[in-house]
Amino acid sequence: MSCDKEKLLRRLKRVEGQIRGIQKMVEEDRYCMDILIQLAAVKSASNSIGLTILENHAKSCVTDAIHSGKGDEAIEEMAEVLRSFIK
């Protein structure tokens, strides 16, 4: 993940800024639909970040586990996290 670490951190900081913006919108009693649109954008960005991390994990950690004979455990762990991720 280290090669994408800075990119992921920038994306997370962008989401953090979006959350702060939503907090301000709530404080200012902004229109509910506008707040919901921003929440949907945060959810989409968060899912995208999660999928990037999952992809990196599959390409590195899971691949390494497969080569070392521990692939089944790594795949099961990834599947379990993925199940909770998509709920």
PDB file of N, CA, C and O in Angstrom:
ATOM      1  N   MET A   1       0.823  -1.194   0.000  1.00  0.00           N
ATOM      2  CA  MET A   1       0.000   0.000   0.000  1.00  0.00           C
ATOM      3  C   MET A   1       0.861   1.249   0.000  1.00  0.00           C
ATOM      4  O   MET A   1       0.355   2.330  -0.298  1.00  0.00           O
ATOM      5  N   SER A   2       2.121   1.143   0.318  1.00  0.00           N
ATOM      6  CA  SER A   2       2.954   2.325   0.481  1.00  0.00           C
ATOM      7  C   SER A   2       3.025   3.181  -0.776  1.00  0.00           C
ATOM      8  O   SER A   2       3.121   4.405  -0.680  1.00  0.00           O
ATOM      9  N   CYS A   3       2.980   2.554  -1.966  1.00  0.00           N
ATOM     10  CA  CYS A   3       3.060   3.351  -3.184  1.00  0.00           C
ATOM     11  C   CYS A   3       1.818   4.220  -3.359  1.00  0.00           C
ATOM     12  O   CYS A   3       1.897   5.272  -3.993  1.00  0.00           O
ATOM     13  N   ASP A   4       0.702   3.817  -2.827  1.00  0.00           N
ATOM     14  CA  ASP A   4      -0.539   4.579  -2.946  1.00  0.00           C
ATOM     15  C   ASP A   4      -0.884   5.326  -1.652  1.00  0.00           C
ATOM     16  O   ASP A   4      -1.926   5.975  -1.566  1.00  0.00           O
ATOM     17  N   LYS A   5      -0.023   5.233  -0.669  1.00  0.00           N
ATOM     18  CA  LYS A   5      -0.328   5.785   0.649  1.00  0.00           C
ATOM     19  C   LYS A   5      -0.632   7.283   0.588  1.00  0.00           C
ATOM     20  O   LYS A   5      -1.625   7.731   1.159  1.00  0.00           O
ATOM     21  N   GLU A   6       0.198   8.050  -0.087  1.00  0.00           N
ATOM     22  CA  GLU A   6      -0.014   9.494  -0.161  1.00  0.00           C
ATOM     23  C   GLU A   6      -1.312   9.833  -0.892  1.00  0.00           C
ATOM     24  O   GLU A   6      -2.039  10.745  -0.499  1.00  0.00           O
ATOM     25  N   LYS A   7      -1.588   9.092  -1.952  1.00  0.00           N
ATOM     26  CA  LYS A   7      -2.828   9.305  -2.700  1.00  0.00           C
ATOM     27  C   LYS A   7      -4.043   8.996  -1.824  1.00  0.00           C
ATOM     28  O   LYS A   7      -5.016   9.750  -1.816  1.00  0.00           O
ATOM     29  N   LEU A   8      -3.981   7.890  -1.091  1.00  0.00           N
ATOM     30  CA  LEU A   8      -5.083   7.525  -0.196  1.00  0.00           C
ATOM     31  C   LEU A   8      -5.271   8.566   0.900  1.00  0.00           C
ATOM     32  O   LEU A   8      -6.399   8.927   1.237  1.00  0.00           O
ATOM     33  N   LEU A   9      -4.159   9.046   1.454  1.00  0.00           N
ATOM     34  CA  LEU A   9      -4.259  10.058   2.505  1.00  0.00           C
ATOM     35  C   LEU A   9      -4.887  11.346   1.977  1.00  0.00           C
ATOM     36  O   LEU A   9      -5.685  11.972   2.674  1.00  0.00           O
ATOM     37  N   ARG A  10      -4.538  11.748   0.758  1.00  0.00           N
ATOM     38  CA  ARG A  10      -5.156  12.938   0.159  1.00  0.00           C
ATOM     39  C   ARG A  10      -6.659  12.735  -0.012  1.00  0.00           C
ATOM     40  O   ARG A  10      -7.454  13.634   0.263  1.00  0.00           O
ATOM     41  N   ARG A  11      -7.034  11.548  -0.466  1.00  0.00           N
ATOM     42  CA  ARG A  11      -8.454  11.261  -0.649  1.00  0.00           C
ATOM     43  C   ARG A  11      -9.199  11.253   0.683  1.00  0.00           C
ATOM     44  O   ARG A  11     -10.322  11.750   0.772  1.00  0.00           O
ATOM     45  N   LEU A  12      -8.573  10.687   1.722  1.00  0.00           N
ATOM     46  CA  LEU A  12      -9.194  10.677   3.045  1.00  0.00           C
ATOM     47  C   LEU A  12      -9.334  12.093   3.599  1.00  0.00           C
ATOM     48  O   LEU A  12     -10.337  12.418   4.235  1.00  0.00           O
ATOM     49  N   LYS A  13      -8.342  12.923   3.362  1.00  0.00           N
ATOM     50  CA  LYS A  13      -8.431  14.315   3.827  1.00  0.00           C
ATOM     51  C   LYS A  13      -9.540  15.055   3.091  1.00  0.00           C
ATOM     52  O   LYS A  13     -10.205  15.913   3.671  1.00  0.00           O
ATOM     53  N   ARG A  14      -9.743  14.729   1.822  1.00  0.00           N
ATOM     54  CA  ARG A  14     -10.830  15.337   1.058  1.00  0.00           C
ATOM     55  C   ARG A  14     -12.174  14.927   1.667  1.00  0.00           C
ATOM     56  O   ARG A  14     -13.073  15.757   1.806  1.00  0.00           O
ATOM     57  N   VAL A  15     -12.310  13.653   2.027  1.00  0.00           N
ATOM     58  CA  VAL A  15     -13.547  13.181   2.659  1.00  0.00           C
ATOM     59  C   VAL A  15     -13.736  13.864   4.011  1.00  0.00           C
ATOM     60  O   VAL A  15     -14.847  14.248   4.375  1.00  0.00           O
ATOM     61  N   GLU A  16     -12.650  14.008   4.739  1.00  0.00           N
ATOM     62  CA  GLU A  16     -12.721  14.712   6.027  1.00  0.00           C
ATOM     63  C   GLU A  16     -13.254  16.130   5.832  1.00  0.00           C
ATOM     64  O   GLU A  16     -14.082  16.599   6.613  1.00  0.00           O
ATOM     65  N   GLY A  17     -12.780  16.803   4.799  1.00  0.00           N
ATOM     66  CA  GLY A  17     -13.272  18.145   4.500  1.00  0.00           C
ATOM     67  C   GLY A  17     -14.743  18.143   4.125  1.00  0.00           C
ATOM     68  O   GLY A  17     -15.493  19.043   4.504  1.00  0.00           O
ATOM     69  N   GLN A  18     -15.153  17.121   3.374  1.00  0.00           N
ATOM     70  CA  GLN A  18     -16.566  17.009   3.016  1.00  0.00           C
ATOM     71  C   GLN A  18     -17.426  16.829   4.270  1.00  0.00           C
ATOM     72  O   GLN A  18     -18.499  17.422   4.381  1.00  0.00           O
ATOM     73  N   ILE A  19     -16.954  16.019   5.202  1.00  0.00           N
ATOM     74  CA  ILE A  19     -17.697  15.801   6.455  1.00  0.00           C
ATOM     75  C   ILE A  19     -17.827  17.106   7.226  1.00  0.00           C
ATOM     76  O   ILE A  19     -18.897  17.429   7.741  1.00  0.00           O
ATOM     77  N   ARG A  20     -16.728  17.854   7.301  1.00  0.00           N
ATOM     78  CA  ARG A  20     -16.798  19.151   7.987  1.00  0.00           C
ATOM     79  C   ARG A  20     -17.803  20.075   7.298  1.00  0.00           C
ATOM     80  O   ARG A  20     -18.537  20.813   7.956  1.00  0.00           O
ATOM     81  N   GLY A  21     -17.825  20.025   5.977  1.00  0.00           N
ATOM     82  CA  GLY A  21     -18.792  20.827   5.238  1.00  0.00           C
ATOM     83  C   GLY A  21     -20.221  20.422   5.549  1.00  0.00           C
ATOM     84  O   GLY A  21     -21.099  21.275   5.674  1.00  0.00           O
ATOM     85  N   ILE A  22     -20.454  19.132   5.672  1.00  0.00           N
ATOM     86  CA  ILE A  22     -21.793  18.642   6.013  1.00  0.00           C
ATOM     87  C   ILE A  22     -22.167  19.088   7.426  1.00  0.00           C
ATOM     88  O   ILE A  22     -23.308  19.481   7.671  1.00  0.00           O
ATOM     89  N   GLN A  23     -21.224  19.030   8.346  1.00  0.00           N
ATOM     90  CA  GLN A  23     -21.498  19.502   9.709  1.00  0.00           C
ATOM     91  C   GLN A  23     -21.924  20.967   9.693  1.00  0.00           C
ATOM     92  O   GLN A  23     -22.860  21.362  10.388  1.00  0.00           O
ATOM     93  N   LYS A  24     -21.231  21.759   8.898  1.00  0.00           N
ATOM     94  CA  LYS A  24     -21.567  23.179   8.790  1.00  0.00           C
ATOM     95  C   LYS A  24     -22.954  23.355   8.174  1.00  0.00           C
ATOM     96  O   LYS A  24     -23.723  24.216   8.599  1.00  0.00           O
ATOM     97  N   MET A  25     -23.267  22.538   7.175  1.00  0.00           N
ATOM     98  CA  MET A  25     -24.584  22.607   6.556  1.00  0.00           C
ATOM     99  C   MET A  25     -25.679  22.326   7.578  1.00  0.00           C
ATOM    100  O   MET A  25     -26.708  23.002   7.588  1.00  0.00           O
ATOM    101  N   VAL A  26     -25.463  21.336   8.437  1.00  0.00           N
ATOM    102  CA  VAL A  26     -26.444  21.008   9.481  1.00  0.00           C
ATOM    103  C   VAL A  26     -26.569  22.161  10.464  1.00  0.00           C
ATOM    104  O   VAL A  26     -27.673  22.551  10.843  1.00  0.00           O
ATOM    105  N   GLU A  27     -25.426  22.702  10.875  1.00  0.00           N
ATOM    106  CA  GLU A  27     -25.443  23.835  11.807  1.00  0.00           C
ATOM    107  C   GLU A  27     -26.206  25.022  11.232  1.00  0.00           C
ATOM    108  O   GLU A  27     -26.873  25.754  11.963  1.00  0.00           O
ATOM    109  N   GLU A  28     -26.106  25.205   9.931  1.00  0.00           N
ATOM    110  CA  GLU A  28     -26.751  26.337   9.260  1.00  0.00           C
ATOM    111  C   GLU A  28     -28.176  26.021   8.815  1.00  0.00           C
ATOM    112  O   GLU A  28     -28.803  26.821   8.121  1.00  0.00           O
ATOM    113  N   ASP A  29     -28.691  24.852   9.215  1.00  0.00           N
ATOM    114  CA  ASP A  29     -30.044  24.432   8.837  1.00  0.00           C
ATOM    115  C   ASP A  29     -30.267  24.481   7.329  1.00  0.00           C
ATOM    116  O   ASP A  29     -31.293  24.969   6.854  1.00  0.00           O
ATOM    117  N   ARG A  30     -29.293  23.969   6.588  1.00  0.00           N
ATOM    118  CA  ARG A  30     -29.399  23.952   5.130  1.00  0.00           C
ATOM    119  C   ARG A  30     -30.451  22.938   4.692  1.00  0.00           C
ATOM    120  O   ARG A  30     -30.881  22.094   5.477  1.00  0.00           O
ATOM    121  N   TYR A  31     -30.848  23.030   3.461  1.00  0.00           N
ATOM    122  CA  TYR A  31     -31.883  22.185   2.870  1.00  0.00           C
ATOM    123  C   TYR A  31     -31.493  20.705   2.981  1.00  0.00           C
ATOM    124  O   TYR A  31     -30.388  20.317   2.603  1.00  0.00           O
ATOM    125  N   CYS A  32     -32.400  19.900   3.495  1.00  0.00           N
ATOM    126  CA  CYS A  32     -32.127  18.479   3.767  1.00  0.00           C
ATOM    127  C   CYS A  32     -31.624  17.726   2.540  1.00  0.00           C
ATOM    128  O   CYS A  32     -30.714  16.904   2.648  1.00  0.00           O
ATOM    129  N   MET A  33     -32.201  17.997   1.389  1.00  0.00           N
ATOM    130  CA  MET A  33     -31.793  17.278   0.181  1.00  0.00           C
ATOM    131  C   MET A  33     -30.346  17.607  -0.196  1.00  0.00           C
ATOM    132  O   MET A  33     -29.623  16.740  -0.687  1.00  0.00           O
ATOM    133  N   ASP A  34     -29.925  18.840   0.028  1.00  0.00           N
ATOM    134  CA  ASP A  34     -28.537  19.207  -0.242  1.00  0.00           C
ATOM    135  C   ASP A  34     -27.584  18.445   0.685  1.00  0.00           C
ATOM    136  O   ASP A  34     -26.514  18.002   0.267  1.00  0.00           O
ATOM    137  N   ILE A  35     -27.989  18.304   1.938  1.00  0.00           N
ATOM    138  CA  ILE A  35     -27.180  17.550   2.899  1.00  0.00           C
ATOM    139  C   ILE A  35     -27.104  16.084   2.473  1.00  0.00           C
ATOM    140  O   ILE A  35     -26.032  15.480   2.512  1.00  0.00           O
ATOM    141  N   LEU A  36     -28.219  15.522   2.073  1.00  0.00           N
ATOM    142  CA  LEU A  36     -28.240  14.116   1.642  1.00  0.00           C
ATOM    143  C   LEU A  36     -27.381  13.891   0.406  1.00  0.00           C
ATOM    144  O   LEU A  36     -26.723  12.858   0.285  1.00  0.00           O
ATOM    145  N   ILE A  37     -27.383  14.838  -0.500  1.00  0.00           N
ATOM    146  CA  ILE A  37     -26.529  14.726  -1.693  1.00  0.00           C
ATOM    147  C   ILE A  37     -25.054  14.697  -1.280  1.00  0.00           C
ATOM    148  O   ILE A  37     -24.270  13.917  -1.822  1.00  0.00           O
ATOM    149  N   GLN A  38     -24.686  15.535  -0.334  1.00  0.00           N
ATOM    150  CA  GLN A  38     -23.303  15.554   0.134  1.00  0.00           C
ATOM    151  C   GLN A  38     -22.946  14.268   0.879  1.00  0.00           C
ATOM    152  O   GLN A  38     -21.830  13.763   0.760  1.00  0.00           O
ATOM    153  N   LEU A  39     -23.896  13.747   1.644  1.00  0.00           N
ATOM    154  CA  LEU A  39     -23.663  12.472   2.329  1.00  0.00           C
ATOM    155  C   LEU A  39     -23.462  11.337   1.327  1.00  0.00           C
ATOM    156  O   LEU A  39     -22.627  10.458   1.539  1.00  0.00           O
ATOM    157  N   ALA A  40     -24.222  11.357   0.246  1.00  0.00           N
ATOM    158  CA  ALA A  40     -24.057  10.343  -0.798  1.00  0.00           C
ATOM    159  C   ALA A  40     -22.678  10.452  -1.434  1.00  0.00           C
ATOM    160  O   ALA A  40     -22.062   9.437  -1.761  1.00  0.00           O
ATOM    161  N   ALA A  41     -22.195  11.669  -1.610  1.00  0.00           N
ATOM    162  CA  ALA A  41     -20.859  11.870  -2.178  1.00  0.00           C
ATOM    163  C   ALA A  41     -19.790  11.324  -1.240  1.00  0.00           C
ATOM    164  O   ALA A  41     -18.821  10.712  -1.690  1.00  0.00           O
ATOM    165  N   VAL A  42     -19.960  11.541   0.051  1.00  0.00           N
ATOM    166  CA  VAL A  42     -19.016  11.012   1.038  1.00  0.00           C
ATOM    167  C   VAL A  42     -19.032   9.488   1.029  1.00  0.00           C
ATOM    168  O   VAL A  42     -17.981   8.848   1.072  1.00  0.00           O
ATOM    169  N   LYS A  43     -20.207   8.921   0.973  1.00  0.00           N
ATOM    170  CA  LYS A  43     -20.338   7.461   0.942  1.00  0.00           C
ATOM    171  C   LYS A  43     -19.654   6.893  -0.292  1.00  0.00           C
ATOM    172  O   LYS A  43     -18.942   5.893  -0.204  1.00  0.00           O
ATOM    173  N   SER A  44     -19.863   7.515  -1.428  1.00  0.00           N
ATOM    174  CA  SER A  44     -19.237   7.065  -2.667  1.00  0.00           C
ATOM    175  C   SER A  44     -17.716   7.165  -2.584  1.00  0.00           C
ATOM    176  O   SER A  44     -17.008   6.241  -2.983  1.00  0.00           O
ATOM    177  N   ALA A  45     -17.219   8.276  -2.072  1.00  0.00           N
ATOM    178  CA  ALA A  45     -15.771   8.460  -1.930  1.00  0.00           C
ATOM    179  C   ALA A  45     -15.189   7.443  -0.959  1.00  0.00           C
ATOM    180  O   ALA A  45     -14.123   6.880  -1.210  1.00  0.00           O
ATOM    181  N   SER A  46     -15.878   7.207   0.138  1.00  0.00           N
ATOM    182  CA  SER A  46     -15.424   6.237   1.127  1.00  0.00           C
ATOM    183  C   SER A  46     -15.382   4.833   0.535  1.00  0.00           C
ATOM    184  O   SER A  46     -14.421   4.095   0.754  1.00  0.00           O
ATOM    185  N   ASN A  47     -16.411   4.466  -0.206  1.00  0.00           N
ATOM    186  CA  ASN A  47     -16.425   3.156  -0.854  1.00  0.00           C
ATOM    187  C   ASN A  47     -15.288   3.021  -1.855  1.00  0.00           C
ATOM    188  O   ASN A  47     -14.665   1.964  -1.952  1.00  0.00           O
ATOM    189  N   SER A  48     -15.022   4.072  -2.589  1.00  0.00           N
ATOM    190  CA  SER A  48     -13.938   4.051  -3.567  1.00  0.00           C
ATOM    191  C   SER A  48     -12.584   3.857  -2.879  1.00  0.00           C
ATOM    192  O   SER A  48     -11.742   3.096  -3.358  1.00  0.00           O
ATOM    193  N   ILE A  49     -12.384   4.533  -1.782  1.00  0.00           N
ATOM    194  CA  ILE A  49     -11.141   4.383  -1.011  1.00  0.00           C
ATOM    195  C   ILE A  49     -11.033   2.952  -0.503  1.00  0.00           C
ATOM    196  O   ILE A  49      -9.972   2.336  -0.608  1.00  0.00           O
ATOM    197  N   GLY A  50     -12.115   2.419   0.045  1.00  0.00           N
ATOM    198  CA  GLY A  50     -12.122   1.050   0.544  1.00  0.00           C
ATOM    199  C   GLY A  50     -11.804   0.036  -0.543  1.00  0.00           C
ATOM    200  O   GLY A  50     -11.057  -0.915  -0.313  1.00  0.00           O
ATOM    201  N   LEU A  51     -12.365   0.236  -1.714  1.00  0.00           N
ATOM    202  CA  LEU A  51     -12.096  -0.691  -2.817  1.00  0.00           C
ATOM    203  C   LEU A  51     -10.649  -0.609  -3.279  1.00  0.00           C
ATOM    204  O   LEU A  51     -10.059  -1.621  -3.655  1.00  0.00           O
ATOM    205  N   THR A  52     -10.078   0.582  -3.252  1.00  0.00           N
ATOM    206  CA  THR A  52      -8.660   0.735  -3.599  1.00  0.00           C
ATOM    207  C   THR A  52      -7.788  -0.018  -2.602  1.00  0.00           C
ATOM    208  O   THR A  52      -6.846  -0.704  -2.997  1.00  0.00           O
ATOM    209  N   ILE A  53      -8.092   0.105  -1.325  1.00  0.00           N
ATOM    210  CA  ILE A  53      -7.338  -0.609  -0.293  1.00  0.00           C
ATOM    211  C   ILE A  53      -7.510  -2.113  -0.462  1.00  0.00           C
ATOM    212  O   ILE A  53      -6.547  -2.869  -0.336  1.00  0.00           O
ATOM    213  N   LEU A  54      -8.725  -2.543  -0.743  1.00  0.00           N
ATOM    214  CA  LEU A  54      -8.998  -3.970  -0.958  1.00  0.00           C
ATOM    215  C   LEU A  54      -8.212  -4.497  -2.155  1.00  0.00           C
ATOM    216  O   LEU A  54      -7.632  -5.581  -2.092  1.00  0.00           O
ATOM    217  N   GLU A  55      -8.192  -3.743  -3.228  1.00  0.00           N
ATOM    218  CA  GLU A  55      -7.444  -4.153  -4.416  1.00  0.00           C
ATOM    219  C   GLU A  55      -5.945  -4.273  -4.110  1.00  0.00           C
ATOM    220  O   GLU A  55      -5.298  -5.244  -4.500  1.00  0.00           O
ATOM    221  N   ASN A  56      -5.410  -3.275  -3.410  1.00  0.00           N
ATOM    222  CA  ASN A  56      -3.995  -3.333  -3.034  1.00  0.00           C
ATOM    223  C   ASN A  56      -3.706  -4.536  -2.144  1.00  0.00           C
ATOM    224  O   ASN A  56      -2.677  -5.195  -2.288  1.00  0.00           O
ATOM    225  N   HIS A  57      -4.624  -4.813  -1.226  1.00  0.00           N
ATOM    226  CA  HIS A  57      -4.460  -5.957  -0.322  1.00  0.00           C
ATOM    227  C   HIS A  57      -4.444  -7.263  -1.117  1.00  0.00           C
ATOM    228  O   HIS A  57      -3.616  -8.140  -0.871  1.00  0.00           O
ATOM    229  N   ALA A  58      -5.359  -7.380  -2.065  1.00  0.00           N
ATOM    230  CA  ALA A  58      -5.421  -8.602  -2.877  1.00  0.00           C
ATOM    231  C   ALA A  58      -4.148  -8.776  -3.693  1.00  0.00           C
ATOM    232  O   ALA A  58      -3.634  -9.887  -3.825  1.00  0.00           O
ATOM    233  N   LYS A  59      -3.646  -7.685  -4.235  1.00  0.00           N
ATOM    234  CA  LYS A  59      -2.450  -7.764  -5.080  1.00  0.00           C
ATOM    235  C   LYS A  59      -1.176  -8.035  -4.291  1.00  0.00           C
ATOM    236  O   LYS A  59      -0.219  -8.592  -4.830  1.00  0.00           O
ATOM    237  N   SER A  60      -1.156  -7.649  -3.029  1.00  0.00           N
ATOM    238  CA  SER A  60       0.075  -7.841  -2.258  1.00  0.00           C
ATOM    239  C   SER A  60      -0.082  -8.926  -1.194  1.00  0.00           C
ATOM    240  O   SER A  60       0.495 -10.005  -1.324  1.00  0.00           O
ATOM    241  N   CYS A  61      -0.833  -8.657  -0.174  1.00  0.00           N
ATOM    242  CA  CYS A  61      -0.933  -9.569   0.971  1.00  0.00           C
ATOM    243  C   CYS A  61      -1.524 -10.926   0.595  1.00  0.00           C
ATOM    244  O   CYS A  61      -0.992 -11.969   0.977  1.00  0.00           O
ATOM    245  N   VAL A  62      -2.614 -10.908  -0.147  1.00  0.00           N
ATOM    246  CA  VAL A  62      -3.256 -12.178  -0.506  1.00  0.00           C
ATOM    247  C   VAL A  62      -2.366 -12.973  -1.459  1.00  0.00           C
ATOM    248  O   VAL A  62      -2.235 -14.190  -1.325  1.00  0.00           O
ATOM    249  N   THR A  63      -1.763 -12.287  -2.409  1.00  0.00           N
ATOM    250  CA  THR A  63      -0.841 -12.960  -3.334  1.00  0.00           C
ATOM    251  C   THR A  63       0.317 -13.593  -2.574  1.00  0.00           C
ATOM    252  O   THR A  63       0.683 -14.738  -2.839  1.00  0.00           O
ATOM    253  N   ASP A  64       0.892 -12.856  -1.635  1.00  0.00           N
ATOM    254  CA  ASP A  64       1.982 -13.399  -0.819  1.00  0.00           C
ATOM    255  C   ASP A  64       1.518 -14.608  -0.016  1.00  0.00           C
ATOM    256  O   ASP A  64       2.239 -15.600   0.094  1.00  0.00           O
ATOM    257  N   ALA A  65       0.308 -14.525   0.548  1.00  0.00           N
ATOM    258  CA  ALA A  65      -0.225 -15.638   1.339  1.00  0.00           C
ATOM    259  C   ALA A  65      -0.426 -16.871   0.467  1.00  0.00           C
ATOM    260  O   ALA A  65      -0.148 -17.990   0.897  1.00  0.00           O
ATOM    261  N   ILE A  66      -0.901 -16.672  -0.739  1.00  0.00           N
ATOM    262  CA  ILE A  66      -1.090 -17.804  -1.655  1.00  0.00           C
ATOM    263  C   ILE A  66       0.242 -18.476  -1.946  1.00  0.00           C
ATOM    264  O   ILE A  66       0.344 -19.702  -1.924  1.00  0.00           O
ATOM    265  N   HIS A  67       1.265 -17.669  -2.220  1.00  0.00           N
ATOM    266  CA  HIS A  67       2.581 -18.228  -2.511  1.00  0.00           C
ATOM    267  C   HIS A  67       3.204 -18.944  -1.313  1.00  0.00           C
ATOM    268  O   HIS A  67       4.026 -19.845  -1.482  1.00  0.00           O
ATOM    269  N   SER A  68       2.812 -18.544  -0.110  1.00  0.00           N
ATOM    270  CA  SER A  68       3.364 -19.186   1.084  1.00  0.00           C
ATOM    271  C   SER A  68       2.480 -20.315   1.601  1.00  0.00           C
ATOM    272  O   SER A  68       2.742 -20.872   2.667  1.00  0.00           O
ATOM    273  N   GLY A  69       1.421 -20.660   0.841  1.00  0.00           N
ATOM    274  CA  GLY A  69       0.560 -21.772   1.238  1.00  0.00           C
ATOM    275  C   GLY A  69      -0.538 -21.406   2.214  1.00  0.00           C
ATOM    276  O   GLY A  69      -1.195 -22.293   2.760  1.00  0.00           O
ATOM    277  N   LYS A  70      -0.753 -20.116   2.446  1.00  0.00           N
ATOM    278  CA  LYS A  70      -1.789 -19.670   3.383  1.00  0.00           C
ATOM    279  C   LYS A  70      -2.877 -18.887   2.669  1.00  0.00           C
ATOM    280  O   LYS A  70      -3.511 -18.007   3.252  1.00  0.00           O
ATOM    281  N   GLY A  71      -3.084 -19.214   1.416  1.00  0.00           N
ATOM    282  CA  GLY A  71      -4.034 -18.476   0.601  1.00  0.00           C
ATOM    283  C   GLY A  71      -5.471 -18.600   1.055  1.00  0.00           C
ATOM    284  O   GLY A  71      -6.215 -17.620   1.035  1.00  0.00           O
ATOM    285  N   ASP A  72      -5.871 -19.794   1.464  1.00  0.00           N
ATOM    286  CA  ASP A  72      -7.264 -19.989   1.876  1.00  0.00           C
ATOM    287  C   ASP A  72      -7.628 -19.083   3.043  1.00  0.00           C
ATOM    288  O   ASP A  72      -8.705 -18.486   3.061  1.00  0.00           O
ATOM    289  N   GLU A  73      -6.731 -18.982   4.017  1.00  0.00           N
ATOM    290  CA  GLU A  73      -6.999 -18.129   5.186  1.00  0.00           C
ATOM    291  C   GLU A  73      -7.094 -16.661   4.781  1.00  0.00           C
ATOM    292  O   GLU A  73      -7.980 -15.936   5.233  1.00  0.00           O
ATOM    293  N   ALA A  74      -6.170 -16.234   3.926  1.00  0.00           N
ATOM    294  CA  ALA A  74      -6.161 -14.840   3.494  1.00  0.00           C
ATOM    295  C   ALA A  74      -7.403 -14.501   2.685  1.00  0.00           C
ATOM    296  O   ALA A  74      -7.971 -13.419   2.835  1.00  0.00           O
ATOM    297  N   ILE A  75      -7.822 -15.421   1.831  1.00  0.00           N
ATOM    298  CA  ILE A  75      -9.011 -15.189   1.016  1.00  0.00           C
ATOM    299  C   ILE A  75     -10.255 -15.153   1.895  1.00  0.00           C
ATOM    300  O   ILE A  75     -11.137 -14.320   1.686  1.00  0.00           O
ATOM    301  N   GLU A  76     -10.333 -16.039   2.866  1.00  0.00           N
ATOM    302  CA  GLU A  76     -11.484 -16.044   3.776  1.00  0.00           C
ATOM    303  C   GLU A  76     -11.536 -14.744   4.585  1.00  0.00           C
ATOM    304  O   GLU A  76     -12.607 -14.167   4.768  1.00  0.00           O
ATOM    305  N   GLU A  77     -10.387 -14.291   5.062  1.00  0.00           N
ATOM    306  CA  GLU A  77     -10.340 -13.032   5.811  1.00  0.00           C
ATOM    307  C   GLU A  77     -10.823 -11.873   4.932  1.00  0.00           C
ATOM    308  O   GLU A  77     -11.621 -11.043   5.368  1.00  0.00           O
ATOM    309  N   MET A  78     -10.334 -11.828   3.700  1.00  0.00           N
ATOM    310  CA  MET A  78     -10.728 -10.768   2.780  1.00  0.00           C
ATOM    311  C   MET A  78     -12.224 -10.848   2.471  1.00  0.00           C
ATOM    312  O   MET A  78     -12.896  -9.819   2.405  1.00  0.00           O
ATOM    313  N   ALA A  79     -12.739 -12.039   2.285  1.00  0.00           N
ATOM    314  CA  ALA A  79     -14.165 -12.210   2.004  1.00  0.00           C
ATOM    315  C   ALA A  79     -15.016 -11.751   3.186  1.00  0.00           C
ATOM    316  O   ALA A  79     -16.068 -11.139   2.995  1.00  0.00           O
ATOM    317  N   GLU A  80     -14.569 -12.041   4.393  1.00  0.00           N
ATOM    318  CA  GLU A  80     -15.309 -11.631   5.593  1.00  0.00           C
ATOM    319  C   GLU A  80     -15.361 -10.119   5.703  1.00  0.00           C
ATOM    320  O   GLU A  80     -16.413  -9.547   5.988  1.00  0.00           O
ATOM    321  N   VAL A  81     -14.230  -9.475   5.476  1.00  0.00           N
ATOM    322  CA  VAL A  81     -14.207  -8.005   5.527  1.00  0.00           C
ATOM    323  C   VAL A  81     -15.062  -7.439   4.400  1.00  0.00           C
ATOM    324  O   VAL A  81     -15.785  -6.463   4.601  1.00  0.00           O
ATOM    325  N   LEU A  82     -14.987  -8.036   3.225  1.00  0.00           N
ATOM    326  CA  LEU A  82     -15.776  -7.563   2.095  1.00  0.00           C
ATOM    327  C   LEU A  82     -17.267  -7.671   2.379  1.00  0.00           C
ATOM    328  O   LEU A  82     -18.043  -6.795   1.998  1.00  0.00           O
ATOM    329  N   ARG A  83     -17.667  -8.750   3.052  1.00  0.00           N
ATOM    330  CA  ARG A  83     -19.089  -8.895   3.402  1.00  0.00           C
ATOM    331  C   ARG A  83     -19.561  -7.732   4.278  1.00  0.00           C
ATOM    332  O   ARG A  83     -20.645  -7.192   4.058  1.00  0.00           O
ATOM    333  N   SER A  84     -18.764  -7.351   5.255  1.00  0.00           N
ATOM    334  CA  SER A  84     -19.157  -6.239   6.122  1.00  0.00           C
ATOM    335  C   SER A  84     -19.047  -4.909   5.388  1.00  0.00           C
ATOM    336  O   SER A  84     -19.787  -3.970   5.680  1.00  0.00           O
ATOM    337  N   PHE A  85     -18.132  -4.832   4.447  1.00  0.00           N
ATOM    338  CA  PHE A  85     -17.932  -3.601   3.691  1.00  0.00           C
ATOM    339  C   PHE A  85     -19.129  -3.275   2.803  1.00  0.00           C
ATOM    340  O   PHE A  85     -19.490  -2.109   2.649  1.00  0.00           O
ATOM    341  N   ILE A  86     -19.739  -4.293   2.225  1.00  0.00           N
ATOM    342  CA  ILE A  86     -20.825  -4.039   1.280  1.00  0.00           C
ATOM    343  C   ILE A  86     -22.204  -3.967   1.933  1.00  0.00           C
ATOM    344  O   ILE A  86     -23.194  -3.715   1.245  1.00  0.00           O
ATOM    345  N   LYS A  87     -22.286  -4.179   3.217  1.00  0.00           N
ATOM    346  CA  LYS A  87     -23.581  -4.098   3.902  1.00  0.00           C
ATOM    347  C   LYS A  87     -24.038  -2.664   4.011  1.00  0.00           C
ATOM    348  O   LYS A  87     -25.107  -2.397   4.559  1.00  0.00           O
TER     349      LYS A  87
END
